[in-house]
Every structure is written in C-alpha cells, then in structure tokens.
C-alpha cells in the first residue's frame, strides 16, 4: 500500500500549506532550516519521508537567498529515502532572462531550470512569466504543471468592481486578459508601451475614450518595479477616470513599488497569495490543491 504523501512548507508558507491540507488530508511535515553565524545552512527533517512522495511548497521570490536551502532540503529528503520529490512554487523565479539581450549575458532561465530539474521530480507553478519560451518543457527536464488563476481573478472582479474595463499591459498578455474578460463578462483593451529602460516607459490606451463611465482595471501577471502600472494610473488620472484597480498574480513589488503605485493614485491594489504580501486578496489554495490531487493521485 502506498504511503501518504507529506508536505513541507518553506520560507513562511505554513498558512497556505495548512489550508491546502484541509482539502488534501495529507501530513504536514516538520523541517528545520538552521543558519549558522557564517550564514551556512543545515537542514533537519524531523518527519519520516522514507518511501513517500515529498512535496515542498516554496515561493521563489528573492530566489538567491532561498535556492541553496531549497536544494539542500530536497537532497536531504532524497537521502532519507523519499520516493518522489515535488516542488510547488507558486511564484517561479528566473523566467525573464529568456534570451541573450547583450553580448556575454547568460540565459539564466535555462540554467535555473536545469538546476531545479536535477533535484526535483516534478514542478507545479502559477502563471509563470512565459514570453519567448513556449512552455516550461522547453527548459525543464521534469514534468511540469502550469496553473492559471484567471478564474479567481475574474470572480473577484465580478464581485467587487462595478462596470469594469479591463486593461492588459502588452500584446503578449492578450490571450490571458481576454480569458479573464470572458469569465468576468467585461470588455478589455490592451495598452501600447515603449520601454526606455527598467524604470522608464511611455504608454497609451487605444479606444479608452469609449469607456468614460467604466472603472479601469489594470491586470498583469507580475508587479515588479510597477513602472508600467504607475504610468498607466497617471495617464488615466489625467483623463479624469474613476479610481484605478490594479490586479496582479505575483506581488514582487521591488523596492518601493507598492508605495509608489499607491502614491500614483491607484484606488486599490489586489494580488494573489503566491507571494506573501499585504495586498494578497485572491487565494490560490484550491487551485494548487486540485493540481496536487491530480499529480500524486490523492483522493
């Protein structure tokens, strides 16, 4: 008889794992990551993982401080006899650098994928930043599953925004934003932008004049520096539109991006809890739990 899978939360994801466990009914494992004064880390797994499927839940924002403890945790479980090791990373890092933009640069999304593929047997993530890669299978050598939170975002919009007009950040977002628009029964537009650097962008919103009485809802997969959203909020304010609602799956918010977006005039900022942040409003627990059931055949 197959042993019950065991889930380990890492880097503060205990609440998400505990909520997932309510529907999964699997064991939540005990693990300790101890950092020595010289900043080296030792991993201690206190639960029995022998001949069991082991699941690590770890969002990989600020990845450089997390990756070694994560890989050490996976290898420790492997040495203790785990039969399969799965990574659930609600936010998957190192996806933006998907080509050599300048001579001598490394394509870090490819290198990171190779590293994860060595230590894990499967990967589940939510709305990764796929641009030039067609799918995660282009760079990951393990089974992967991409989850899309279009349903949760659409439901929140229907419940909380009167007469919305959805606005996507670029042409690449068309399919994603159109799906949310369809589910939320709202019209959508795609803005055009010219990026002049990491923190400089010019934007315009074709046909926005058709929606004078609508509430603008800006939707993106990630808010990192927030430059595009900030400029779009300012542009909409200059047109005397209703307070703008900003929605993103992943609350990266580099430096002071969250405060800068509020100061620019955003009426409300809403994110999913793929990265822990005060703006978390849309819960991905059920989305992930359902996928785990499918991957490891938990009934």
C-alpha positions in Angstrom: 0.0 0.0 0.0 1.3 3.4 -1.0 2.2 5.7 1.9 0.5 9.0 2.4 2.4 12.0 0.8 3.9 14.5 3.1 4.1 18.3 2.5 6.8 20.7 3.9 6.2 24.4 3.9 9.4 26.5 3.4 10.1 30.2 3.8 6.9 31.2 5.7 4.3 29.3 3.7 2.8 27.4 6.7 -0.6 29.1 6.4 -1.0 28.2 2.7 0.0 24.6 3.4 -2.3 24.3 6.4 -5.2 25.5 4.3 -4.3 23.1 1.5 -4.1 20.2 4.0 -7.8 20.8 4.9 -8.8 19.5 1.4 -5.9 17.1 0.8 -5.8 15.3 4.1 -2.0 14.6 3.9 0.6 15.0 6.6 2.3 18.3 7.1 6.0 17.6 7.8 8.4 19.1 10.3 11.6 20.6 8.9 14.2 23.0 10.4 16.5 25.2 8.4 19.2 26.4 10.7 21.5 29.2 9.6 24.9 29.4 11.3 26.6 32.7 12.1 28.7 32.4 8.9 25.3 32.1 7.0 25.7 28.5 6.0 22.5 26.4 6.4 21.9 23.0 7.7 18.6 21.2 7.1 17.0 18.8 9.5 13.9 16.8 8.5 12.1 15.6 11.6 9.4 13.6 9.8 9.6 10.1 8.3 9.9 10.5 4.5 11.1 7.0 3.6 9.3 5.6 0.5 6.9 8.6 0.5 6.1 11.3 -2.0 7.5 14.6 -0.6 6.1 17.9 -1.6 8.0 21.2 -0.8 5.9 24.4 -1.0 8.2 27.4 -1.6 7.6 30.6 -3.5 10.8 31.7 -5.1 10.7 35.5 -4.8 14.1 36.8 -3.7 15.5 33.5 -5.0 19.2 34.0 -4.3 18.6 33.6 -0.5 16.3 30.6 -0.9 17.8 28.4 -3.6 20.5 26.7 -1.6 18.3 25.9 1.4 15.6 24.6 -1.0 18.1 22.3 -2.9 19.6 21.1 0.4 16.1 20.3 1.7 15.3 18.3 -1.5 18.6 16.4 -1.3 18.1 15.7 2.4 14.7 14.2 1.7 16.2 12.1 -1.1 19.0 10.7 1.1 16.3 9.9 3.7 14.6 7.6 1.2 11.8 9.8 -0.4 10.4 8.1 -3.4 9.4 11.3 -5.3 10.1 14.9 -4.6 7.8 17.6 -6.0 8.3 21.4 -5.9 5.2 23.6 -5.7 6.5 27.1 -6.4 3.5 29.5 -6.6 5.9 32.1 -7.9 8.7 30.7 -10.1 11.9 32.8 -10.4 14.3 33.4 -13.2 11.9 33.4 -16.1 12.5 36.9 -17.5 16.1 36.3 -18.9 15.0 34.1 -21.8 17.4 35.3 -24.4 20.9 36.9 -24.7 19.9 40.6 -24.7 23.5 41.7 -24.8 26.8 40.0 -25.8 28.2 37.9 -23.0 25.0 37.5 -21.0 23.8 34.2 -19.6 20.3 32.9 -20.3 19.6 32.3 -16.6 16.1 30.9 -17.1 17.6 27.9 -18.8 20.4 27.5 -16.2 17.9 27.7 -13.3 15.6 25.2 -14.9 18.5 22.7 -15.3 19.3 23.1 -11.6 15.7 22.6 -10.4 15.4 19.6 -12.7 18.3 17.9 -11.0 16.8 18.0 -7.5 13.1 17.6 -8.1 10.9 15.1 -9.9 8.0 17.4 -10.7 7.1 21.1 -10.6 3.8 23.0 -10.1 3.7 26.7 -10.5 1.1 29.5 -11.0 1.2 31.8 -14.1 5.0 31.8 -14.8 6.3 34.7 -16.9 6.5 32.8 -20.2 7.5 35.0 -23.1 10.0 33.6 -25.5 9.8 30.1 -24.1 6.7 28.4 -25.5 6.3 26.3 -22.4 8.2 25.2 -19.3 9.0 21.9 -21.1 11.4 23.9 -23.3 13.8 24.3 -20.4 12.7 21.9 -17.6 13.6 18.2 -17.8 10.9 17.1 -15.3 7.1 17.0 -15.6 5.7 20.5 -15.0 2.2 21.8 -14.5 1.2 25.5 -15.0 -1.8 26.7 -13.1 -3.7 29.8 -14.3 -5.6 32.0 -11.8 -7.8 33.6 -14.4 -10.9 32.2 -12.7 -10.1 33.6 -9.3 -9.3 37.0 -10.7 -12.4 37.1 -12.8 -14.6 36.1 -9.8 -13.1 38.9 -7.7 -13.7 41.4 -10.4 -17.4 40.3 -10.8 -17.9 40.5 -7.1 -16.1 43.8 -6.4 -15.9 46.1 -9.5 -18.9 47.9 -11.0 -18.8 48.3 -14.8 -15.1 47.4 -15.3 -13.0 47.9 -18.3 -10.0 45.5 -18.2 -6.6 46.7 -19.4 -3.7 44.4 -20.3 -0.1 45.6 -20.3 1.1 44.4 -23.7 0.2 42.3 -26.8 1.7 39.2 -25.1 -1.0 39.5 -22.4 -3.9 39.4 -24.9 -4.8 35.7 -24.5 -4.6 35.8 -20.7 -6.5 39.1 -20.3 -9.1 38.1 -22.8 -9.8 34.9 -20.8 -10.3 36.9 -17.6 -12.6 39.3 -19.6 -14.6 36.4 -20.9 -15.1 34.9 -17.4 -15.8 38.2 -15.8 -18.2 39.3 -18.6 -16.3 42.6 -19.1 -14.7 44.3 -22.1 -11.0 44.7 -22.3 -8.3 46.8 -24.0 -4.5 46.3 -24.5 -2.3 49.3 -23.9 0.7 50.0 -26.1 4.0 50.9 -24.5 7.5 51.9 -25.4 10.0 50.8 -22.8 13.0 53.1 -22.4 14.7 51.3 -19.5 13.9 49.3 -16.3 12.2 52.4 -14.9 11.1 54.4 -17.9 8.1 53.6 -20.2 5.7 55.5 -22.4 2.1 54.2 -22.6 -1.1 54.9 -24.5 -4.5 53.1 -24.3 -6.2 52.9 -27.7 -10.0 53.3 -27.6 -10.1 54.2 -23.9 -12.5 57.1 -24.8 -15.2 54.6 -25.4 -15.4 53.7 -21.7 -15.9 57.1 -20.0 -18.0 55.7 -17.1 -16.2 52.4 -16.6 -13.8 51.6 -13.8 -10.3 50.9 -15.2 -8.9 47.5 -14.0 -5.2 47.1 -14.8 -4.2 43.4 -14.9 -0.7 41.9 -15.1 1.0 38.7 -14.1 3.7 40.4 -12.1 4.1 43.8 -10.5 7.9 44.2 -10.1 9.1 47.7 -10.4 5.5 48.7 -11.2 6.7 51.2 -13.9 4.0 50.3 -16.5 1.2 50.3 -14.0 2.3 53.6 -12.4 2.5 55.4 -15.7 -0.9 53.9 -16.7 -2.5 55.0 -13.5 -1.1 58.5 -14.0 -2.4 58.6 -17.6 -5.9 57.5 -16.5 -5.9 60.1 -13.7 -5.1 62.8 -16.3 -8.2 61.7 -18.2 -10.3 62.1 -15.0 -11.3 58.4 -14.9 -12.6 56.6 -11.9 -10.0 55.3 -9.3 -8.0 52.6 -10.9 -8.0 49.0 -9.6 -4.6 47.2 -10.1 -4.5 43.4 -10.1 -1.6 41.1 -10.4 -0.9 37.4 -9.7 2.5 37.9 -8.2 3.3 40.7 -5.7 7.0 41.1 -6.3 7.0 44.9 -5.6 10.7 45.6 -6.0 12.0 48.4 -3.7 9.2 50.9 -3.1 6.9 49.8 -6.0 3.9 49.2 -3.8 4.0 52.6 -2.1 4.9 54.3 -5.5 1.8 52.7 -7.1 -0.4 54.0 -4.3 1.1 57.4 -4.5 0.5 57.5 -8.2 -3.2 57.3 -7.4 -4.2 53.6 -7.6 -7.5 53.2 -5.9 -7.0 49.5 -4.9 -4.2 47.0 -5.3 -5.1 43.3 -5.4 -2.8 40.3 -5.7 -2.9 36.5 -5.3 -1.2 34.9 -2.4 1.6 33.3 -4.5 4.0 35.8 -2.7 3.1 36.8 0.8 2.2 40.5 0.8 -0.4 42.8 2.5 -2.2 43.1 -0.9 -3.0 39.4 -1.0 -6.7 39.1 -1.7 -7.2 36.2 -4.1 -6.5 32.8 -2.6 -4.7 30.1 -4.8 -5.1 27.4 -2.2 -7.8 25.4 -4.0 -6.2 25.9 -7.4 -2.9 24.3 -6.1 -4.7 21.6 -4.0 -6.6 20.3 -7.0 -3.4 20.1 -9.0 -1.7 18.1 -6.3 -4.5 15.6 -6.3 -4.0 15.1 -10.0 -0.2 14.9 -9.8 0.1 12.4 -6.9 -3.3 10.8 -7.2 -4.5 11.9 -3.8 -8.2 11.1 -3.4 
